[in-house]
Every structure is written in structure tokens, then in C-alpha cells.
């Protein structure tokens, strides 16, 4: 039997995502009520600019006083679709203190202060859900947190930023340079006017921190994630990748160490074989591989951003939280019992593709090979091309630690026959 008294929901933010959340709540009200077991009422919308027209939202619901809205005391759920650390953090903790559960899409805040927010939610007996914070519409948080709760996750590998994937895909498919591909992404609305958060890997790093924390039952903060952007990737890098049967993607990689005693989380460009499913992820789409003991390899694929896709994830959380509210219970909170240490990037082991500019004369290859051997880095393949006294030497290694590779490169730069290190890229997905 359906309860007639509605559950009251406040919305903080009414931009691209927030307006879609409000639209779906209105247009699908009957279906949402049937799925939840009670009607859902939009009780207020906090915005910065109240003069902007918001179709379908009654003007009397709109306010610029977000604090007063979350302090009302009669709200069941507060949906947070504003970014940044403050005032989002204070508004969320205030909502908990005044009796509301929270659904959030704020990845940066969760990556930085997720543990503290979970603690406040638990203190007040409320839910904190955030499916929309990672990979847009793709169900990922809930499968990791609930469906795989009885399994041991060893690795999460994926493309979690649509803007960077669009740019790299365009560079690969058309031969465009980075700036040209970025300009097209901006013109099409895939890239912000200031794309720094995307192209420098900050957005993906925040998502990696969230994913690693859930997957490994360990607190992983944004500061724990090694981050490299993709602004230095060139058309020449793609040419080298194609010669190896690879392409280049900006990857978020979260791994459990082979001995199970630590974890790592990192974001950086990497070559992946064309045979790997992630290589075929085109445009602004996202895809994430999860590898676990019992389930094996699972792949999650779909639109990773945009108003409607992200709103889909928000509404899924809203339904779950409202059901919990009616049942007088809460869903899963933070699981950090494993408390595994997060290893530094220097201990990460992977393959490398190194391109060197060298003198075109006898003995150069032997010198380079000696340096690799002295630092314990095994060479898989070498390719050399040269003319007019200059040459390009491409070395692909077997698996080596980041620290060992760094020492190798430092030593190579000291050789008189090495003119420069043109590029270094990790090789993943094998």
C-alpha cells in the first residue's frame, strides 16, 4: 500500500544536471512514486542566480539561501549537484544534522573528505549515496559497493573522463594535434572553457580515489592518487602506438599489490593494445574494467557525463535512499576495514615505451642497452631508424618499477650519444 504523505526533496544546484533531475522528478512522478512506495515532492531548489528561467520549476521553490533550505528540518533527502569543496561540505553536514539523507554528485568533495562525510552520516543515522560522482549514467559505485561485496576486487582499470577520451580519440582517428582536437571538443561542448580539470587528470584522479576506496575497503584520498595529464601527448606518440598495435587512452588504474598488502591508484596516459576492449571506446564515452577473484573480468560502458545521463544516476540513488527512508533503515556506508597502505608511484610495476633521440653511429644501441641492464630493467623490443647522423631509438621494456625506470632515464640523459628523451609512456592492458 502506497503512503500518501510525500517524501520531501531539496535540490542544491539547478544547472545542466540539476535541471534534468527536476524535470524527471516532475514528468515521471507517478512512476517514481510507484517504485518508491510514496510520492516524492520537490520542496526547494537552491541556486546562485534566481533570475534565470527554469522551466517546470515553480518560482516559489527557488531560493538563494541554501543554508536555510537544508536547515528546514522537514526534508527527507537533499540532492547535491553543486561542485567544489565549500559550501558543499558544510551544506551536506548541515543536512545530516537536520534529519535529511544526501545524494551527491560532487566527486572532488567525496575524494577529499569522503571519510568525514560518511562519519557524519553514520552519526546521524542517514544515507550518503553518490553513484553520479563517477562515470555518469554507468552503474559502477553500487555494483562495487553491493553486488561485489562478497568478492575480492583486485583491479579497476578504465576511462572515466569523456572530454579526454574525445580528444585522444580524435587525435588517433584523424591525426589531429592536441590543440586542434581540444578546440573541436570545446566547440562541441565536450570541453569546458577552462579544461584544466579534465586534461590534467584532476577529474579522473578524484574518481580513481573514490573507486579505489570502495573496491579495496581502504581510505584513499585524492592526494594518494598519482596524476599525470595528457597535454604532452603528440601525433608522434600515436604513430608509435600504431606501430605497436596500440592506441593511447587516459586511464584511471586502481590495483591491489600482488601480495595483497597494499594498493595503488594512478591516472596517466597509457598505450593499450587495439585488442583490448577499452581501445574501442570512442568519443566521449566511458568504460571501466573490474577484475575480481570470483567474478573475473567485468566491463561497465556508457555515457560518462551530460545532464540526462548523470541525472539518471542521481535519480537511481534518490529512489534507493527514499526506499530506505520508508523502511526506517540505511544502506551501506563506508567500508574501510582493510586499511591497506597506499604505495607510492615509484613502486608501481608496468611496461614502458621510451623514445630516444640518439646519434646515428655504431655502439649507441649497446650503450643504451647497458644502461637498462645496470638499472635492472629488461628490454622487450628495440626499433632504430636513422639518417644524416641522427637516429630515433624506441625501446619497449618488460615490466619494471616506476622508480627503476626513472633511474634508467636519468642515466640515459647523461650519455653523450643520447640527444634527448622524446617521450615516455606506460603500456597497460596486457
C-alpha positions as CSV (number, residue, x, y, z in Angstrom):
1,X,0.0,0.0,0.0
2,X,1.4,3.4,-1.0
3,X,2.0,6.1,1.6
4,X,0.1,9.3,0.7
5,X,2.3,11.8,2.5
6,X,5.2,12.7,0.1
7,X,8.9,12.5,0.8
8,X,10.3,15.9,0.6
9,X,13.4,16.5,-1.6
10,X,15.6,19.6,-1.8
11,X,17.9,20.3,-4.8
12,X,21.1,22.2,-4.4
13,X,22.1,23.4,-7.8
14,X,20.0,23.6,-10.9
15,X,22.4,23.7,-13.8
16,X,22.7,21.1,-16.6
17,X,22.3,18.1,-14.2
18,X,20.1,19.7,-11.6
19,X,17.5,20.9,-14.1
20,X,17.3,17.3,-15.6
21,X,16.8,15.9,-12.1
22,X,13.9,18.3,-11.5
23,X,12.4,17.6,-14.9
24,X,12.5,13.8,-14.4
25,X,11.0,14.1,-10.9
26,X,8.1,16.1,-12.4
27,X,7.5,14.2,-15.6
28,X,7.9,10.7,-14.1
29,X,6.4,11.5,-10.7
30,X,3.8,8.7,-10.9
31,X,6.4,6.0,-11.8
32,X,8.8,7.2,-9.1
33,X,6.1,7.1,-6.5
34,X,5.2,3.5,-7.5
35,X,8.8,2.4,-7.4
36,X,9.4,4.0,-4.0
37,X,6.1,3.4,-2.3
38,X,5.4,7.1,-1.7
39,X,5.2,10.3,-3.8
40,X,8.3,12.5,-4.0
41,X,7.9,16.2,-3.7
42,X,10.4,18.8,-4.8
43,X,10.4,21.0,-1.7
44,X,13.0,23.6,-2.7
45,X,15.8,24.5,-5.2
46,X,18.9,26.5,-4.1
47,X,20.6,28.4,-6.9
48,X,23.1,31.3,-7.2
49,X,21.2,33.2,-9.9
50,X,17.4,33.1,-9.2
51,X,16.7,35.3,-12.3
52,X,17.4,32.5,-14.7
53,X,14.4,30.9,-16.2
54,X,14.0,27.3,-15.0
55,X,11.3,25.6,-17.0
56,X,9.0,23.4,-15.0
57,X,10.1,24.6,-11.6
58,X,7.6,26.8,-9.6
59,X,9.3,30.2,-8.9
60,X,8.3,30.0,-5.2
61,X,10.6,26.9,-4.8
62,X,13.7,28.8,-5.9
63,X,16.0,30.3,-3.3
64,X,19.5,31.6,-3.0
65,X,19.7,30.7,0.7
66,X,20.9,27.1,0.6
67,X,21.7,27.0,4.3
68,X,18.1,28.0,5.3
69,X,16.8,25.3,2.9
70,X,18.8,22.4,4.4
71,X,18.0,23.6,7.9
72,X,14.3,23.4,7.4
73,X,14.1,20.1,9.4
74,X,11.2,18.6,7.3
75,X,13.4,17.3,4.4
76,X,13.9,13.7,3.7
77,X,16.6,13.9,1.1
78,X,19.0,16.7,-0.1
79,X,20.3,16.2,-3.6
80,X,23.7,18.0,-4.1
81,X,24.7,18.8,-7.7
82,X,27.0,21.7,-7.0
83,X,30.7,21.3,-7.3
84,X,33.7,22.5,-5.2
85,X,34.6,21.9,-1.6
86,X,32.7,24.7,0.1
87,X,29.9,25.5,0.7
88,X,29.0,21.9,-0.4
89,X,30.7,20.2,2.5
90,X,29.0,22.4,5.1
91,X,25.6,22.1,3.4
92,X,25.9,18.3,3.4
93,X,26.8,18.0,7.1
94,X,24.1,20.5,7.9
95,X,21.6,18.4,6.0
96,X,22.6,15.3,8.0
97,X,22.3,17.3,11.3
98,X,18.7,18.4,10.4
99,X,17.5,14.9,9.5
100,X,18.0,14.5,5.8
101,X,19.9,11.9,3.8
102,X,22.1,13.1,1.0
103,X,22.6,12.1,-2.7
104,X,25.7,13.8,-4.1
105,X,27.4,14.1,-7.5
106,X,30.3,16.1,-6.1
107,X,33.4,13.9,-6.9
108,X,36.0,16.4,-5.7
109,X,34.5,16.7,-2.2
110,X,34.0,12.9,-1.9
111,X,37.6,12.2,-3.0
112,X,38.9,14.7,-0.4
113,X,36.6,14.3,2.5
114,X,34.5,11.2,1.9
115,X,35.5,9.5,5.2
116,X,34.5,12.5,7.2
117,X,31.2,12.8,5.4
118,X,30.4,9.1,5.9
119,X,31.2,9.6,9.6
120,X,28.7,12.4,10.0
121,X,26.1,10.4,8.0
122,X,26.6,7.5,10.4
123,X,26.5,9.7,13.4
124,X,23.0,10.9,12.4
125,X,21.8,7.6,11.0
126,X,21.4,8.9,7.5
127,X,22.4,7.7,4.0
128,X,25.1,9.2,1.7
129,X,24.9,7.9,-1.9
130,X,26.9,9.1,-4.8
131,X,26.6,7.0,-7.9
132,X,26.6,10.1,-10.1
133,X,30.0,11.2,-8.8
134,X,31.8,8.6,-11.1
135,X,31.2,7.7,-14.7
136,X,27.8,9.5,-15.2
137,X,25.0,7.1,-16.0
138,X,27.1,3.9,-15.7
139,X,26.1,1.9,-12.7
140,X,29.5,1.4,-11.0
141,X,29.5,2.5,-7.4
142,X,26.6,0.3,-6.4
143,X,28.0,-2.9,-8.1
144,X,31.3,-2.3,-6.3
145,X,29.7,-1.5,-3.0
146,X,26.9,-4.1,-3.0
147,X,27.0,-6.6,-5.9
148,X,30.7,-7.4,-5.4
149,X,30.6,-7.1,-1.6
150,X,31.3,-10.8,-1.3
151,X,34.1,-10.9,-3.8
152,X,37.7,-9.7,-3.7
153,X,38.4,-6.9,-6.2
154,X,42.0,-6.8,-7.5
155,X,42.0,-4.2,-10.1
156,X,39.8,-1.3,-11.5
157,X,41.0,0.0,-14.9
158,X,39.1,2.4,-17.0
159,X,38.3,5.6,-19.0
160,X,36.4,7.8,-16.6
161,X,36.6,11.2,-18.3
162,X,34.7,11.8,-21.6
163,X,36.4,15.0,-22.5
164,X,39.9,13.5,-22.6
165,X,38.7,10.4,-24.4
166,X,37.1,12.5,-27.1
167,X,40.3,14.4,-27.6
168,X,42.5,11.3,-27.7
169,X,40.1,9.5,-30.0
170,X,40.1,12.5,-32.4
171,X,43.9,12.6,-32.4
172,X,44.0,8.9,-33.1
173,X,41.4,8.7,-35.8
174,X,42.2,11.9,-37.7
175,X,45.9,12.6,-37.0
176,X,45.0,15.9,-35.4
177,X,47.3,17.5,-32.9
178,X,46.3,18.0,-29.2
179,X,45.3,21.7,-29.6
180,X,43.2,21.1,-32.7
181,X,41.4,18.2,-31.0
182,X,40.8,20.3,-27.9
183,X,39.4,23.1,-30.0
184,X,36.9,20.8,-31.6
185,X,35.9,19.3,-28.2
186,X,35.3,22.9,-26.9
187,X,33.3,23.8,-29.9
188,X,31.1,20.7,-29.5
189,X,30.6,21.4,-25.8
190,X,32.6,18.4,-24.6
191,X,35.3,20.6,-23.0
192,X,34.9,23.5,-20.6
193,X,36.3,26.9,-21.4
194,X,39.0,26.1,-18.9
195,X,39.6,22.3,-19.5
196,X,42.4,22.0,-16.9
197,X,40.4,19.7,-14.5
198,X,39.9,17.3,-17.4
199,X,43.1,17.4,-19.5
200,X,45.4,17.5,-16.4
201,X,43.7,14.5,-14.9
202,X,42.2,16.1,-11.8
203,X,38.7,14.9,-12.6
204,X,39.8,11.4,-13.3
205,X,42.0,11.3,-10.2
206,X,39.1,12.2,-7.9
207,X,37.1,9.4,-9.4
208,X,40.0,7.0,-9.0
209,X,40.2,7.8,-5.3
210,X,36.5,7.1,-4.9
211,X,36.7,3.8,-6.8
212,X,39.9,2.6,-5.0
213,X,38.4,3.3,-1.6
214,X,35.2,1.3,-2.4
215,X,37.0,-1.5,-4.3
216,X,39.7,-2.2,-1.7
217,X,37.8,-1.2,1.5
218,X,40.5,1.3,2.2
219,X,40.5,5.1,2.6
220,X,42.1,6.6,-0.5
221,X,42.2,10.3,-0.7
222,X,42.8,12.5,-3.8
223,X,46.3,13.2,-2.5
224,X,47.1,9.5,-2.7
225,X,46.4,9.3,-6.4
226,X,49.4,9.7,-8.8
227,X,48.2,12.1,-11.5
228,X,49.6,12.9,-15.0
229,X,47.8,14.9,-17.6
230,X,47.6,14.3,-21.4
231,X,48.6,17.7,-22.8
232,X,52.0,16.4,-23.8
233,X,50.6,13.5,-25.9
234,X,51.6,14.1,-29.6
235,X,50.7,12.8,-33.0
236,X,54.1,11.1,-33.0
237,X,53.1,9.2,-29.9
238,X,50.1,7.9,-31.7
239,X,52.2,6.9,-34.6
240,X,54.5,4.9,-32.3
241,X,51.4,3.3,-30.7
242,X,50.0,2.2,-34.0
243,X,53.4,0.6,-34.9
244,X,52.9,-1.5,-31.7
245,X,49.3,-2.3,-32.5
246,X,48.1,0.1,-29.7
247,X,46.3,3.3,-29.1
248,X,46.5,5.8,-26.3
249,X,44.0,6.5,-23.6
250,X,43.9,8.5,-20.3
251,X,43.4,5.7,-17.8
252,X,42.4,5.6,-14.1
253,X,44.1,2.5,-12.6
254,X,43.5,1.2,-9.1
255,X,45.3,-2.0,-8.2
256,X,45.9,-4.3,-5.2
257,X,49.5,-5.4,-4.9
258,X,50.3,-9.0,-5.8
259,X,50.9,-9.9,-2.1
260,X,47.6,-8.1,-1.2
261,X,49.4,-5.9,1.3
262,X,48.9,-2.5,-0.3
263,X,47.1,-0.7,-3.1
264,X,47.9,1.9,-5.7
265,X,45.8,4.5,-7.5
266,X,47.0,6.4,-10.6
267,X,45.9,8.4,-13.6
268,X,48.0,8.9,-16.7
269,X,48.1,8.4,-20.5
270,X,49.0,4.9,-21.5
271,X,49.3,2.8,-24.6
272,X,46.8,-0.1,-24.7
273,X,46.6,-2.9,-27.3
274,X,43.9,-2.5,-30.0
275,X,42.7,-5.9,-29.0
276,X,41.8,-4.6,-25.5
277,X,38.1,-3.6,-25.2
278,X,39.0,-0.2,-23.8
279,X,40.8,0.6,-27.1
280,X,37.4,0.6,-28.9
281,X,35.8,3.1,-26.6
282,X,35.2,6.1,-28.8
283,X,34.1,9.7,-28.4
284,X,33.1,11.0,-25.0
285,X,32.1,7.6,-23.7
286,X,33.4,6.0,-20.5
287,X,34.3,2.4,-19.8
288,X,35.6,0.6,-16.7
289,X,37.1,-2.9,-16.2
290,X,36.7,-4.5,-12.8
291,X,38.8,-7.6,-12.1
292,X,37.9,-9.8,-9.1
293,X,38.7,-13.3,-7.8
294,X,35.3,-14.9,-8.3
295,X,33.6,-12.8,-10.9
296,X,36.6,-12.5,-13.2
297,X,36.6,-9.5,-15.6
298,X,33.5,-7.2,-15.7
299,X,33.2,-4.3,-18.1
300,X,30.9,-1.3,-17.5
301,X,30.3,1.0,-20.5
302,X,28.2,4.0,-21.3
303,X,27.9,7.8,-21.4
304,X,30.0,9.2,-18.6
305,X,28.7,12.8,-18.5
306,X,25.9,15.0,-19.6
307,X,22.7,16.3,-18.0
308,X,20.3,13.4,-18.6
309,X,22.8,10.5,-18.1
310,X,24.1,11.9,-14.8
311,X,20.6,12.7,-13.7
312,X,19.7,9.0,-14.3
313,X,22.4,8.1,-11.7
314,X,21.1,10.7,-9.3
315,X,17.5,9.5,-9.6
316,X,18.6,5.9,-9.0
317,X,20.2,6.9,-5.8
318,X,17.2,9.0,-4.9
319,X,14.9,6.0,-5.3
320,X,17.2,3.8,-3.1
321,X,17.5,6.4,-0.4
322,X,13.8,7.1,-0.3
323,X,13.1,3.4,0.0
324,X,15.5,3.2,2.9
325,X,13.7,6.2,4.5
326,X,10.3,4.5,4.3
327,X,11.8,1.3,5.7
328,X,13.4,3.1,8.6
329,X,16.9,1.8,7.6
330,X,20.0,3.0,5.8
331,X,22.1,1.5,3.0
332,X,25.8,0.6,3.1
333,X,28.1,3.2,4.5
334,X,31.9,3.5,4.3
335,X,33.8,0.2,4.3
336,X,37.4,0.9,5.2
337,X,38.1,-2.1,7.4
338,X,41.1,-3.3,5.3
339,X,43.0,-0.1,6.0
340,X,45.7,-1.0,3.4
341,X,48.6,1.4,2.8
342,X,48.6,3.2,-0.5
343,X,52.0,2.6,-2.2
344,X,53.8,5.5,-3.9
345,X,54.1,5.6,-7.7
346,X,57.7,4.6,-7.6
347,X,56.7,1.0,-6.5
348,X,54.2,0.6,-9.4
349,X,55.3,-2.1,-11.9
350,X,54.3,-1.9,-15.6
351,X,55.7,-1.9,-19.1
352,X,57.2,1.3,-20.7
353,X,57.6,2.7,-24.2
354,X,60.6,5.1,-24.4
355,X,61.5,7.1,-27.5
356,X,65.1,8.5,-27.6
357,X,66.8,10.8,-30.0
358,X,70.4,9.5,-30.4
359,X,73.5,9.8,-32.5
360,X,73.4,7.6,-35.6
361,X,76.7,5.8,-35.1
362,X,78.0,2.3,-34.1
363,X,77.8,1.4,-30.4
364,X,74.8,3.6,-29.4
365,X,72.4,0.7,-29.0
366,X,75.0,-1.2,-26.9
367,X,75.4,1.8,-24.6
368,X,71.7,2.2,-24.2
369,X,71.2,-1.5,-23.5
370,X,73.9,-1.4,-20.9
371,X,72.2,1.4,-19.0
372,X,68.9,-0.5,-18.9
373,X,70.7,-3.6,-17.7
374,X,72.6,-1.7,-14.9
375,X,69.2,-0.5,-13.6
376,X,67.6,-3.9,-13.7
377,X,65.1,-3.0,-16.5
378,X,64.7,-5.8,-19.0
379,X,64.2,-4.8,-22.7
380,X,61.4,-6.5,-24.7
381,X,61.9,-4.9,-28.2
382,X,64.1,-2.2,-29.8
383,X,63.5,-0.3,-33.0
384,X,66.0,2.1,-34.5
385,X,65.8,4.4,-37.5
386,X,68.3,7.0,-38.6
387,X,69.9,9.1,-41.2
388,X,72.3,12.2,-41.5
389,X,73.9,11.4,-38.2
390,X,70.8,11.4,-36.1
391,X,68.5,8.5,-35.2
392,X,65.4,7.6,-33.3
393,X,65.6,4.7,-30.9
394,X,62.4,3.2,-29.5
395,X,62.7,0.8,-26.5
396,X,59.8,-1.2,-25.1
397,X,60.5,-2.8,-21.7
398,X,59.3,-5.8,-19.9
399,X,57.6,-4.9,-16.5
400,X,59.6,-2.6,-14.3
401,X,59.0,-0.4,-11.4
402,X,58.5,3.3,-11.9
403,X,61.5,4.1,-9.7
404,X,63.8,1.8,-11.7
405,X,62.6,3.3,-15.0
406,X,63.2,6.8,-13.6
407,X,66.7,5.9,-12.7
408,X,67.3,4.5,-16.1
409,X,66.1,7.6,-17.9
410,X,68.2,9.8,-15.7
411,X,71.3,7.8,-16.7
412,X,70.4,7.8,-20.4
413,X,70.2,11.6,-20.4
414,X,73.9,11.6,-19.2
415,X,75.1,9.7,-22.3
416,X,76.8,11.8,-24.9
417,X,75.2,9.8,-27.6
418,X,71.6,10.5,-26.4
419,X,70.4,13.8,-27.7
420,X,67.1,13.7,-25.7
421,X,64.2,11.7,-24.4
422,X,61.4,12.3,-26.8
423,X,58.7,10.6,-24.9
424,X,58.0,8.1,-22.1
425,X,54.7,6.2,-21.9
426,X,53.4,3.3,-19.9
427,X,51.9,0.3,-21.7
428,X,48.9,-1.2,-19.9
429,X,46.1,-3.6,-20.5
430,X,48.2,-6.7,-21.3
